[in-house]
Amino acid sequence: MTNLGNFWFSLPFLFAFLFQSSIFKYFGLEMANLRARSSLVRNLVNKMAVEKELEDLDKSTWYSVNLKLINTLEIRSKFLQFHNDSETESFITSSFEQSDWILTQLWYNFAKSILSWFYCQTDINGMLNRGSMFVFSKEQFLKMTKLEANTKLDSMLDLGAGDGKPTQSMSCFFTEIFTTEVSAPMRKSLGQKGFKVLEIDNWLKPGGYDLISALNLFDRCDKPLGIVADIHTSLKPGGFFLVALVLPFKPYVESVPSHKPSEKMDITGETFETQVEAAVTMFEGIGFKLESWARVPYLCEGDLNRPIYHLNNALMMFKKKDL
């Protein structure tokens, strides 16, 4: 549903909210009316405070690391210092603006309260066309790969691609774009963007791809090491393997009762930098060679509570080594 459609659909509910004093009074529910109003006012006041905090924030801290905490010289030398570029800033500005669309945000909250009885959060985001993520810009991707802006490689695969927004930062450099995604609404969104959607158990293709990306995927997988091995098999010789990890690394698998993965990735350490070093060591032990890495913010569109959400992301570009 488009934002304009959301607007008109939400009008009856907004009308009920604005004139709920008489409605609640008619049914003898004055306290419920007070709670509903005070909750919205409280959310808006809190969001204003968060907006001010984010506007004053030195966003360079999103990209900074302490290289002295990394023992391996080779890993230190591959670090790229990124910054808040124009594409990133555009996403942030858009997220701030959308969070101020009160009618649309009220609609999202209402729809979520109903849909959450039947669907997971990812499916709901796909249905409502909200919650898009931003990991890196096209310019940052080119710096990670050292490719030219007019490069056109044959094929890429984005595993767990969500709604495809991060995929779009890479897709223009490839002729064929393949994706996988569990969520049916997100799969529909990927197809609408022109990406070929593969089944999650049918993407393995020996020597089939120039690049495979796994953006914030491994902390949600039951068997991440098996996926990494299949990625190595599916890449062409010298193919790119792009990884994004939220650090500190805290796996949570939604699909299993214990929420713990059956395969454990050896990513440990007390700081962002030491966990990066552990992750690089692990991936290189599986058959990859580090080309470059950076720290970037993992951004998500905001809501009535916050104009934008962000986590710490380690972005690592590897190339396949022959075993």
N, C-alpha and C positions, 0 to 999 in steps of 0.2 A: 504494500500500500504506500502510495506517495505521501510526502509530508502534507500536501494540500488536501489529499483524501483524509489523512489523519485529522487535520484541522476541522473539516466539516463534520466528520464522524464524531469528534469529541465535543461539538457544540452542545448537544443535549445534556451531556454530563457536566460540562462547565456551567451551563445555565442552572442545572440542579444545584451545583455547588454554590453559585453566587446567590441564589435565592433560597438556600436551604434553611434559613432561619424560620420562615413560615412553614416549610415542609416538615422540619423536625418538630416544630412547636405543635403542628397539627397532630402528629403522632406521639406527642409527649416525650420527645427525645432531645430536650434542650442540652443536656450534658454531652451527648454524642456530637451535636452541632458545635459546641465549644471546643471539643477535642479535635475535630476535623479542621476547624479554622486555625487553632493554635499550632497544630502540626505543620500545616502549610507555611504559616508565618515563620515558625522556627526553622524550617528547612531553607526558606529564602534568606533569612538573616544569616544562617550558617554559611550558605553558598556565597553570599557577598563577602564574608570574612575570608573564605578560602580563595575567592577570586583576587582579593587584594594581596593575599599572601603569595599567590602564584605570579601575579604581575610584578611584585617586588623581588621575586626569587632570581638569583643569579643562575641562569639556565646552563651556564658552562659547567656547573657541578654535575649535571646529568652526564657529561662526557669525560670527566676527569678521572684519572687513576694515579696511584702511587707506584710507579715502576720499580721503586726501591724494594718493594715487597715481593717482587718476582725474582727468583734466584737464577733462572735460566736466561742467559744472555740472548740466545736465539729468539726466545719468545718476546723479550723486551724489545728487540730490534724490529719486530713485525707489527708493533703497535701503531695505529693510525689515530691521530687526534682529530676528531670530528667536532662540529659545532652545530648550533641551531640554524640550519640553512633555510632558504626561502620556502622550500617544499614542506619542511617540518613546521615552520611558522604558519603556513597556510592551513595545515591540519589543525593546529592549536587554535587559530582564530575562528575557524569554522566550528570547532567544538564548543568554544565559548559562546558563539552566537546561537547555536542550537540549544544549548542549555538554558538560554533565556526565552525560548519559545514556550511560554507557560502552558498554553493550550495543548501543544503537542506533547509536552512532558507529562501533563495530567492524563492525557490519553494513554501514553506509554505505561504509566503507573497503574491505571485502571485495567488496561489489557493484560499487563503482566500478572496482576492479582487473580485474574480469571484463568489465564493460560497456564500459570504455574501449577495448577492442579493436574494438568495433563501432559505438560512438556517440560524438558530441561531448559536451562537458561540459554544455551546456545541455539536451540530450536526457536525459542521465543525471539531472540535477537534477529534471527533470520527471517521470521515471519513479519516482524515490525520494521525490518530494514534499519536497524540501529546497532550501536555497540561496535562500530568499525574500529579496527586497530591500525596503528602506524608503527612500523619498525625502523625503516630507513628510506631515504630518498633515492631517486635514480642516480643522482650525482654521487652519493655515498656508495651505491652499488658498483659504479664504474671504478671508484677508487679501490674498493675491496678486491675486484677482479683484475684491475689494471687493463681493462678492455678499452677500446676506442669507442667514442659515442656513436659511430656509424656501424658498429659490429652487428652481425646477424648470424648467430650460431643456429644449429639445426633444431635442437629440442631441449626443453627443460621440464622438470617435474617438481611441483610444490606439494609436499606431503602435509595433510591437515591444514588445508588452505583457507578454511573459514569462509568469509564472504568474498575473498579474492582481492581485497584492497592491497595487502602487502605484495601479492603476486604481481599486481600492476606495476610495481616499481622495477620489475625485472622483465616482464613479458615483451616489451618492445625490442629487446635484444635477441629474441628467438623467433624462429619460424613457426614452431609448434609448441603449444603450451599445454601440458598435462597437469592435472591436479587430482588429489584425493580428499575426501571429507566424509565423515560419518553422518553428520546432520543433514537430513533431507532438505529442509529449507535453505541451508547454506549451499548444498549441491545445486539447487535450482538457481541460486544467485550466481554461482560460478558459471553455469551454463549460459545464463543471460549475458554474462560478460564475454562470451565467446571462447571460454576455456573448455578443453575436453576433460570430462570428469571420469576417472577410472574407479573401479571397485577397489576397496581397501585391501583386498586379498588378491588383486590381479594387476599390480603395477610392476612387479619384478620383471625386468627385461635385460638380460646380460648384455652389457656394452651398449645400452640403448639411449643414454641421455648425456648431453654435454654438461648439464648442471642439475643437481637435486638439492632442494632446500628443505630444511626441517626447522621451521621458525616457532620456537616455544612449544615444541611437540613432545620432547623426551620426558618432561616432568609429568606428562599425562598418559604415558604408555605403560602397559603391563610388561611388555618385552622390548625395551628400547635397544638392547644390545643386538637382538636379532634383526631389528630394523636397520641398524647401522651396518651390519654385515651384508644385508640385502642391498643397501645403498651402494656399498663398495662394488658389489657384483654388477649392479645396473649402470654404473658410470662407464663412459668411454675411457680409454687410457688417458690420464692427465685431466680427467673431467673435474669440474668444480663441485664441492660439497659445502653448502652454506648452512651454518648452524646459528641459531639464536637461543640462548638460555637465560631464563630469569634467575638471577642470583641474589641471595643465597638459594642454592638448589634444594627444593623441598618437594619431592614427587608426591602427587596425589592422583590416584587412578579412580575415576568416577565409576567405571564399569565393574569393579570387583568389590565384594563386601568389605574387605579389610582396608580398601583404598591404598594398599601398598603394592608396588610392582613386584612381579615374580623374578625379574632380573634387576639387579642393582648396578647403577652406574657409579664408578669410583670417582666421585666429585666431592672432595672434602676440603676443609680449610676454614679459618675464622674470618677471613676478609674476602672481598670481591676479587682481589688480585690473586690470592692463593687458590681460590676456587677456579679461576681462569686457567692458572698453571696446571692444576690437577686435570681439568677437562681436556686441555690440549695434549697432555701426556697420554691420557686415555685414548683419545681419537687417533693420535699418531701410532699408538700401539696396535690399533686395529687395521692400519694400512693407509693412513692419510698423512699428508705433509702440510703443516701450517703455512699459509701464504700471507695472511694479514688478520688483524683483529682490532676491535674497537669497543668502547663502551657507548651505548646509546640508550635513550629512554624508550621503553615499551609503552606506547600511548594508546589510550582508549577513550572514545567519545564519552562525554559527561552526561549528567542528568540533573534533576532538581537539587541534588545534594552537593555535587561538585561539577565544575565546568569541564574538567578533564581528569582522567586517572592515569597514573604513571608508575612503572616499576623499573628496576635496574636490569638492563639487558646486556649480556656479553654477546657480541656478534663476531663470529669466527669464520673465515674462509679457508678451506682446505683444498688440496688437490689430491686426486687418487694416486697412490703408489702401487706398483705391481708387487704382489706378495710373492 
